[in-house]
Amino acid sequence: MMANDWVSIYSSGQFIDLEAVKALLAENEIGCISMDKRDSAYLIGDIEIYVQAEDALKAKQLIIQFIGE
């Protein structure tokens, strides 16, 4: 796996949840991007958050602590 590979670590259909996770990652100096995979007409589906592969484990652990999933 290359250092510039991006991995999906979180997805939600709730915008507020996504913004909270993105803020959590930013506070911990983990860069992320989001990809909207919702249907454009009905906005059904999820938005996914991606981090670089090298940060995935740390990011997932932070999210679990934050959300409790």
C-alpha positions in Angstrom: 0.0 0.0 0.0 1.4 3.4 -0.9 1.5 6.3 1.5 -0.8 8.4 -0.6 -3.6 5.8 -0.7 -6.9 7.0 0.8 -9.2 4.7 2.8 -12.8 5.2 3.8 -13.1 5.3 7.6 -16.5 6.6 8.3 -19.8 7.2 6.5 -23.1 8.7 7.4 -26.2 10.3 5.9 -26.2 12.9 8.7 -24.3 16.1 7.8 -23.9 17.0 11.5 -22.2 13.7 12.3 -19.8 14.1 9.4 -18.8 17.6 10.4 -18.2 16.5 14.0 -15.9 13.6 12.8 -14.1 16.0 10.4 -13.5 18.4 13.3 -12.3 15.6 15.5 -9.8 14.5 12.9 -8.6 18.1 12.3 -8.0 18.5 16.1 -5.8 15.5 16.0 -3.9 16.7 12.9 -5.3 14.0 10.6 -6.1 15.2 7.1 -9.3 14.0 5.6 -11.5 14.4 2.5 -15.2 13.6 2.1 -17.0 12.1 -0.9 -20.7 12.5 -1.4 -22.1 9.2 -2.6 -25.7 10.3 -2.3 -28.2 10.0 -5.2 -28.3 13.5 -6.6 -32.0 13.6 -7.2 -33.2 12.3 -3.8 -30.1 12.7 -1.6 -30.4 9.1 -0.5 -27.2 7.4 0.6 -24.1 8.4 2.6 -21.2 10.7 2.5 -17.9 9.0 3.2 -14.8 10.3 5.0 -11.4 9.2 3.7 -8.0 9.5 5.4 -4.6 8.4 4.2 -3.9 4.8 4.8 -1.2 5.5 7.3 -3.7 7.5 9.5 -6.6 5.0 9.2 -6.1 3.1 12.4 -5.6 6.2 14.6 -8.6 7.9 13.0 -10.8 4.8 13.5 -9.8 4.6 17.2 -10.5 8.3 17.7 -14.0 7.9 16.1 -14.8 4.9 18.2 -13.8 6.9 21.4 -15.8 9.9 20.2 -19.0 8.2 19.0 -18.8 5.0 21.0 -19.5 2.7 18.1 
